[in-house]
Amino acid sequence: MNGAAKGAVIGGVFLAMVGGAGYGVYALVGDADGEGKGTDGETSVQAEKGSGPVSEKDAAKTAKAFLAAWAAGDERVAADLTNNAAAAQAAVGDFKTKSYVSKAVITPGTPNGTVVPFKVEAEITYEGTTKPLAYDSQLTVVRGLTSGKPLVDWQPSVIHPQLQKDEKLRAGAPTSPPVKAVDRNGEELTAEKYPSLRQVLDELRQNYGNKAGGKAGAELWIEPAAKDAPKRTLLTLVEGEPSTLKTYLDAKVQAAAEQAVAKFPEASVIAVQPSNGHILAVANNRKDGFNAAMRGTRAPGSTMKIVTAAMLMDRGLVAADKPAPCEKTVTWGREFHNLDHFDLPPGTNFATSFARSCNTAFIKQIKPVDDDSALPKEATEVFGIGLDWKTGILSTDGKVPPATGAAAAAEYIGQGQITMNPMNVASITATARTGVFRQPVLVSPELDGRKIATAERRMKSSVQQQLVGMMKLTATSGTAKTAMASVGGSDKGAKTGSAEVGGAGESPDSWFTGFSGDMAAAAMVEGGGHGGEAAGPIVAQVLNAG
């Protein structure tokens, strides 16, 4: 049996059906050696008080007793076999009473040191409907800090591997009816086909299930810790009647986005339509499942130079075809330099400095600007950054706070206290593309009457034309050339970026944003290196799907 005994025949353990609910039970038989309670309230029937590392044998015995008590629905005994009795007792008790588990067979596997894998085979019964639930999980056995006895290190994931801190397993009739989300062409979007959309679809259901109509069924779900976070459905007990919810997503672009981020760990990408702000795709490939594409808060690196360049041209301090010295270093509060300390020949124009992502050419302009609020004003008044975007689901606005000295210099090149996510940066590119800020939206605001953010003013026509020209130069002969080579046509532009976060000089965050036709996209890969190396290929693949 591959090292794992069947749940009904573990040593002196057997499965019995007891009680009116028919809850599946492990009952311990002739295995009560050394049961007792320590001074800290920890109980163990597996081993005497000891010290040092827990042995594999003691780990196996502790796990067996805990799993038996859990399967029996005996939350008190199970709790006393852990190092957090209060939390464990509540979770084990809720497993039966609030998750409606009517039967449970829990089978331990072969320990790997102090880690013991196990399989749960349960049945959920709610209002006359019973459905099977099976999953694998694991626990770790540690030594009690005060009792010295081997105890299960309590984590929510012991009950179910998808449970995180302060989350709970629940079953019943959900408050939000199911929705059938479709893309802009009417194609259904499911988490099975587009795994990266799972959280987005859950949020759409939570926000619009009651507004769009439909009828709730019965489900098993994970109740999130945060009140505004969506429930995550694990099992459908009774099918509800879903309503159709139209999104602005494009299934073809979404598929490309999913495939692109899958090639890089901790990667996120988003695509928007500059002409209307519609979000065409959003994808993340992250261990934590976080929607960093729309909710991240990381320094955007040199992609911010799009905003800085617009501000400088807006004030008439630079022009694409006028000289903008790119020296090896510049001092403003502290010394700043370019990547690998490169410089460009005297007389190099601003467009070339932009295309080569020259830091010093931008920082040298701080003194002529002579206004600490200039960059934040440009970001808000023209690019709509920080205007409380209401996209249809949870999202985070960009932040460009006023700064002085070295902090201001850092912000000019997208570091310091500036925070963005790919959605913010894609929107910046979309604004540069058309000269008008159009807030990114996932679903129509008519569904819930939410107010969409609008910028105070549109970009000057001359600034917009120069900015697009510089981004095109970057895509054809600048730092984005390699990544954008695969994007067809001449109507394309881009900007690379890398941001050192927490002193990560060797592995900065990789940022890249670009446009092609009526599509703008931005990607970020945490610790991915320089912009064109990781984020660049992601954006190119998404743009090619447009």
Secondary structure as the mmCIF struct_conf table of DSSP 4:
data_model
#
loop_
_struct_conf.conf_type_id
_struct_conf.id
_struct_conf.beg_label_comp_id
_struct_conf.beg_label_asym_id
_struct_conf.beg_label_seq_id
_struct_conf.end_label_comp_id
_struct_conf.end_label_asym_id
_struct_conf.end_label_seq_id
TURN_TY1_P TURN_TY1_P1 ASN A 2 GLY A 3
HELX_RH_3T_P HELX_RH_3T_P1 GLY A 7 VAL A 9
BEND BEND1 ILE A 10 ILE A 10
TURN_TY1_P TURN_TY1_P2 GLY A 11 GLY A 12
STRN STRN1 VAL A 13 VAL A 18
TURN_TY1_P TURN_TY1_P3 GLY A 19 GLY A 22
STRN STRN2 TYR A 23 LEU A 28
BEND BEND2 GLY A 30 GLY A 30
TURN_TY1_P TURN_TY1_P4 ASP A 33 GLY A 34
STRN STRN3 GLY A 36 LYS A 37
TURN_TY1_P TURN_TY1_P5 THR A 39 ASP A 40
BEND BEND3 GLY A 41 GLY A 41
STRN STRN4 THR A 43 SER A 44
BEND BEND4 VAL A 45 GLN A 46
BEND BEND5 GLY A 52 PRO A 53
HELX_LH_PP_P HELX_LH_PP_P1 VAL A 54 SER A 55
HELX_RH_AL_P HELX_RH_AL_P1 GLU A 56 ALA A 71
TURN_TY1_P TURN_TY1_P6 ALA A 72 GLY A 73
HELX_RH_AL_P HELX_RH_AL_P2 GLU A 75 ALA A 79
TURN_TY1_P TURN_TY1_P7 ASP A 80 LEU A 81
STRN STRN5 THR A 82 THR A 82
BEND BEND6 ASN A 83 ASN A 83
HELX_RH_AL_P HELX_RH_AL_P3 ALA A 85 THR A 97
TURN_TY1_P TURN_TY1_P8 LYS A 98 LYS A 98
BEND BEND7 SER A 99 SER A 99
STRN STRN6 VAL A 101 PRO A 108
STRN STRN7 ASN A 112 ASN A 112
TURN_TY1_P TURN_TY1_P9 GLY A 113 THR A 114
STRN STRN8 VAL A 115 TYR A 126
TURN_TY1_P TURN_TY1_P10 GLU A 127 GLY A 128
STRN STRN9 THR A 129 ARG A 143
TURN_TY1_P TURN_TY1_P11 LEU A 145 SER A 147
STRN STRN10 PRO A 150 VAL A 152
HELX_RH_3T_P HELX_RH_3T_P2 PRO A 156 VAL A 158
TURN_TY1_P TURN_TY1_P12 ILE A 159 ILE A 159
TURN_TY1_P TURN_TY1_P13 PRO A 161 GLN A 162
TURN_TY1_P TURN_TY1_P14 LYS A 165 ASP A 166
STRN STRN11 LYS A 168 GLY A 172
BEND BEND8 THR A 175 SER A 176
STRN STRN12 VAL A 179 VAL A 182
TURN_TY1_P TURN_TY1_P15 ARG A 184 ASN A 185
BEND BEND9 GLY A 186 GLY A 186
STRN STRN13 GLU A 188 GLU A 188
TURN_TY1_P TURN_TY1_P16 ALA A 191 LYS A 193
HELX_RH_3T_P HELX_RH_3T_P3 PRO A 195 LEU A 197
HELX_RH_AL_P HELX_RH_AL_P4 ARG A 198 TYR A 208
TURN_TY1_P TURN_TY1_P17 GLY A 209 LYS A 211
BEND BEND10 ALA A 212 ALA A 212
STRN STRN14 LYS A 215 LYS A 215
STRN STRN15 ALA A 218 GLU A 223
HELX_LH_PP_P HELX_LH_PP_P2 PRO A 224 PRO A 224
BEND BEND11 ALA A 225 ALA A 226
TURN_TY1_P TURN_TY1_P18 LYS A 227 ASP A 228
BEND BEND12 ALA A 229 ALA A 229
HELX_LH_PP_P HELX_LH_PP_P3 PRO A 230 LYS A 231
STRN STRN16 ARG A 232 VAL A 238
STRN STRN17 GLU A 241 GLU A 241
HELX_LH_PP_P HELX_LH_PP_P4 PRO A 242 PRO A 242
STRN STRN18 SER A 243 LYS A 246
BEND BEND13 TYR A 248 TYR A 248
HELX_RH_AL_P HELX_RH_AL_P5 ALA A 251 VAL A 261
TURN_TY1_P TURN_TY1_P19 ALA A 262 LYS A 263
BEND BEND14 PHE A 264 PHE A 264
TURN_TY1_P TURN_TY1_P20 PRO A 265 GLU A 266
STRN STRN19 ALA A 267 VAL A 272
TURN_TY1_P TURN_TY1_P21 PRO A 274 ASN A 276
STRN STRN20 HIS A 278 HIS A 278
STRN STRN21 ILE A 279 ASN A 285
TURN_TY1_P TURN_TY1_P22 LYS A 287 ASP A 288
HELX_RH_AL_P HELX_RH_AL_P6 ALA A 292 ARG A 295
STRN STRN22 ARG A 298 ARG A 298
HELX_RH_3T_P HELX_RH_3T_P4 GLY A 301 MET A 304
HELX_RH_AL_P HELX_RH_AL_P7 LYS A 305 ASP A 314
TURN_TY1_P TURN_TY1_P23 ARG A 315 GLY A 316
BEND BEND15 LEU A 317 LEU A 317
TURN_TY1_P TURN_TY1_P24 ALA A 320 ASP A 321
BEND BEND16 LYS A 322 LYS A 322
STRN STRN23 PRO A 323 PRO A 323
BEND BEND17 LYS A 328 LYS A 328
STRN STRN24 THR A 329 THR A 331
BEND BEND18 TRP A 332 ARG A 334
STRN STRN25 GLU A 335 HIS A 337
HELX_RH_3T_P HELX_RH_3T_P5 LEU A 339 HIS A 341
TURN_TY1_P TURN_TY1_P25 PRO A 346 GLY A 347
STRN STRN26 ASN A 349 ASN A 349
HELX_RH_AL_P HELX_RH_AL_P8 PHE A 350 ALA A 355
TURN_TY1_P TURN_TY1_P26 ARG A 356 SER A 357
HELX_RH_AL_P HELX_RH_AL_P9 ASN A 359 ILE A 363
TURN_TY1_P TURN_TY1_P27 LYS A 364 GLN A 365
HELX_RH_AL_P HELX_RH_AL_P10 ILE A 366 VAL A 369
TURN_TY1_P TURN_TY1_P28 ASP A 372 SER A 373
HELX_RH_AL_P HELX_RH_AL_P11 ALA A 374 GLU A 381
TURN_TY1_P TURN_TY1_P29 VAL A 382 PHE A 383
TURN_TY1_P TURN_TY1_P30 ILE A 385 GLY A 386
BEND BEND19 LEU A 387 LEU A 387
BEND BEND20 GLY A 392 ILE A 393
STRN STRN27 LYS A 399 LYS A 399
HELX_RH_AL_P HELX_RH_AL_P12 GLY A 405 TYR A 412
TURN_TY1_P TURN_TY1_P31 ILE A 413 GLY A 414
TURN_TY1_P TURN_TY1_P32 GLY A 416 GLN A 417
STRN STRN28 THR A 419 MET A 420
HELX_RH_AL_P HELX_RH_AL_P13 PRO A 422 THR A 434
BEND BEND21 GLY A 435 VAL A 436
STRN STRN29 VAL A 441 VAL A 441
BEND BEND22 LEU A 442 VAL A 443
HELX_RH_3T_P HELX_RH_3T_P6 PRO A 445 LEU A 447
TURN_TY1_P TURN_TY1_P33 ASP A 448 GLY A 449
HELX_LH_PP_P HELX_LH_PP_P5 ARG A 450 ALA A 453
BEND BEND23 GLU A 456 ARG A 457
HELX_LH_PP_P HELX_LH_PP_P6 ARG A 458 LYS A 460
HELX_RH_AL_P HELX_RH_AL_P14 SER A 461 SER A 477
BEND BEND24 GLY A 478 GLY A 478
TURN_TY1_P TURN_TY1_P34 THR A 479 ALA A 480
HELX_RH_AL_P HELX_RH_AL_P15 LYS A 481 MET A 484
TURN_TY1_P TURN_TY1_P35 ALA A 485 SER A 486
BEND BEND25 VAL A 487 VAL A 487
BEND BEND26 GLY A 489 SER A 490
STRN STRN30 LYS A 492 ALA A 499
TURN_TY1_P TURN_TY1_P36 GLY A 502 GLY A 503
BEND BEND27 GLY A 505 SER A 507
HELX_LH_PP_P HELX_LH_PP_P7 PRO A 508 PRO A 508
STRN STRN31 ASP A 509 SER A 516
BEND BEND28 GLY A 517 ASP A 518
STRN STRN32 ALA A 520 VAL A 525
TURN_TY1_P TURN_TY1_P37 GLU A 526 GLY A 527
BEND BEND29 HIS A 530 HIS A 530
TURN_TY1_P TURN_TY1_P38 GLY A 531 ALA A 534
HELX_RH_AL_P HELX_RH_AL_P16 ALA A 535 ASN A 544
TURN_TY1_P TURN_TY1_P39 ALA A 545 ALA A 545
#
